[in-house]
Amino acid sequence: MSLLRSRRAVPLAVVTLITLVMLFSPGSTVPSGPPNIDKVTHLLMFAALAYTARFAGFGVTAVIVWAGLYAAVSEILQGLLPIHRSASIWDWAADLVGVAVGLGIFLAWQAGRGRPAPGGRGEER
């Protein structure tokens, strides 16, 4: 792994750690807000995950599969673990929308730079 690629993975590691803390904190520590604001939070978390995964050089398919599985497993675990959280198909749906948003933002950023995305076609290996 090149030094540049390893540096590009740092934001993904940081965002992944933040999402783990946010998704698995006990329910009593989660702040309340307007109805369904948690869906916005889920969307933003998974948009950040998708964006930083692409920035790190992971392909689109790998990002979709990894983030989709992470979203599904996190929802299942929230319902099973004794952390006073509940599983929600709507949270999972917001996660998936976030993945699409993150990938779209990354694509727009790359197009604005006039460069192919890391791990995409046209990149030297």
Contacts in CASP RR format, 6 or more apart in sequence:
PFRMAT RR
TARGET T0000
AUTHOR 0000-0000-0000
METHOD contacts of the structure
MODEL  1
MSLLRSRRAVPLAVVTLITLVMLFSPGSTVPSGPPNIDKVTHLLMFAALA
YTARFAGFGVTAVIVWAGLYAAVSEILQGLLPIHRSASIWDWAADLVGVA
VGLGIFLAWQAGRGRPAPGGRGEER
5 56 0 8 1.000
5 57 0 8 1.000
5 118 0 8 1.000
8 55 0 8 1.000
8 56 0 8 1.000
8 57 0 8 1.000
8 118 0 8 1.000
9 56 0 8 1.000
11 52 0 8 1.000
11 55 0 8 1.000
11 56 0 8 1.000
12 49 0 8 1.000
12 52 0 8 1.000
12 53 0 8 1.000
12 55 0 8 1.000
12 56 0 8 1.000
14 52 0 8 1.000
15 45 0 8 1.000
15 48 0 8 1.000
15 49 0 8 1.000
15 52 0 8 1.000
16 49 0 8 1.000
18 45 0 8 1.000
19 45 0 8 1.000
19 46 0 8 1.000
19 48 0 8 1.000
19 49 0 8 1.000
19 74 0 8 1.000
22 41 0 8 1.000
22 45 0 8 1.000
23 45 0 8 1.000
23 74 0 8 1.000
23 78 0 8 1.000
24 74 0 8 1.000
24 77 0 8 1.000
24 78 0 8 1.000
24 81 0 8 1.000
24 83 0 8 1.000
24 85 0 8 1.000
25 83 0 8 1.000
26 83 0 8 1.000
26 84 0 8 1.000
26 85 0 8 1.000
27 83 0 8 1.000
27 84 0 8 1.000
27 85 0 8 1.000
28 84 0 8 1.000
30 85 0 8 1.000
38 91 0 8 1.000
39 90 0 8 1.000
39 91 0 8 1.000
39 94 0 8 1.000
40 94 0 8 1.000
42 91 0 8 1.000
42 94 0 8 1.000
42 95 0 8 1.000
42 98 0 8 1.000
43 94 0 8 1.000
43 95 0 8 1.000
43 97 0 8 1.000
43 98 0 8 1.000
43 101 0 8 1.000
44 98 0 8 1.000
45 95 0 8 1.000
45 98 0 8 1.000
46 67 0 8 1.000
46 71 0 8 1.000
46 94 0 8 1.000
46 95 0 8 1.000
46 96 0 8 1.000
46 97 0 8 1.000
46 98 0 8 1.000
46 99 0 8 1.000
46 102 0 8 1.000
47 98 0 8 1.000
47 99 0 8 1.000
47 101 0 8 1.000
47 102 0 8 1.000
47 105 0 8 1.000
48 102 0 8 1.000
49 67 0 8 1.000
49 70 0 8 1.000
49 99 0 8 1.000
50 63 0 8 1.000
50 67 0 8 1.000
50 98 0 8 1.000
50 99 0 8 1.000
50 100 0 8 1.000
50 101 0 8 1.000
50 102 0 8 1.000
50 103 0 8 1.000
50 106 0 8 1.000
51 102 0 8 1.000
51 103 0 8 1.000
51 105 0 8 1.000
51 106 0 8 1.000
53 59 0 8 1.000
53 62 0 8 1.000
53 63 0 8 1.000
53 66 0 8 1.000
53 67 0 8 1.000
54 60 0 8 1.000
54 63 0 8 1.000
54 102 0 8 1.000
54 103 0 8 1.000
54 106 0 8 1.000
54 117 0 8 1.000
54 118 0 8 1.000
55 106 0 8 1.000
55 118 0 8 1.000
56 118 0 8 1.000
57 117 0 8 1.000
57 118 0 8 1.000
57 119 0 8 1.000
58 66 0 8 1.000
58 119 0 8 1.000
59 117 0 8 1.000
59 119 0 8 1.000
59 120 0 8 1.000
60 103 0 8 1.000
63 99 0 8 1.000
63 103 0 8 1.000
64 99 0 8 1.000
64 103 0 8 1.000
67 95 0 8 1.000
67 96 0 8 1.000
67 99 0 8 1.000
68 95 0 8 1.000
68 96 0 8 1.000
68 99 0 8 1.000
71 91 0 8 1.000
71 92 0 8 1.000
71 95 0 8 1.000
71 96 0 8 1.000
71 99 0 8 1.000
72 92 0 8 1.000
74 95 0 8 1.000
75 87 0 8 1.000
75 88 0 8 1.000
75 89 0 8 1.000
75 91 0 8 1.000
75 92 0 8 1.000
75 95 0 8 1.000
76 87 0 8 1.000
78 85 0 8 1.000
78 86 0 8 1.000
78 87 0 8 1.000
78 88 0 8 1.000
79 85 0 8 1.000
79 86 0 8 1.000
79 87 0 8 1.000
80 87 0 8 1.000
106 117 0 8 1.000
107 117 0 8 1.000
110 116 0 8 1.000
110 117 0 8 1.000
116 122 0 8 1.000
116 123 0 8 1.000
117 123 0 8 1.000
END
